Amino acid sequence: MQRINDETYGVLKDAEKGYSFDYELNRPLLYDHAFQDWRDILKQLTVPELFIAGGESPFWSSDHAKAAAKITPHGEYEVVEHSGHIVMAEQTERFNQIMLEFFSK
């Protein structure tokens, strides 16, 4: 949705050096996570949980964050408008602000 700024892109490129992503190896994990029904697990969580979603994610409707928070005993959610799937890279300052507010409670 939004271009990742040069500083964030550089940090990501440096971090991934020597750690290539093997899609074939990771496909079962990705599919399991994507198609798993996590509602029974969310209901059992006993610590505060924060669900952050990009308002324009091409992968998941941002409604999932609100729904997940609603069934989690100590769940909260935040939808970041004008952001796609990788909120933390697309809107770094807003993401950090949300996290700091959550951790300061």
Secondary structure, DSSP 4 states (H G I P E B T S, - for coil): --PPPHHHHHHHHHHHTT----HHHHHHHHHHHHH---HHHHTT--S-EEEEEETT-SSS-THHHHHHHHHSTTEEEEEETT--S-HHHHSHHHHHHHHHHHHT-
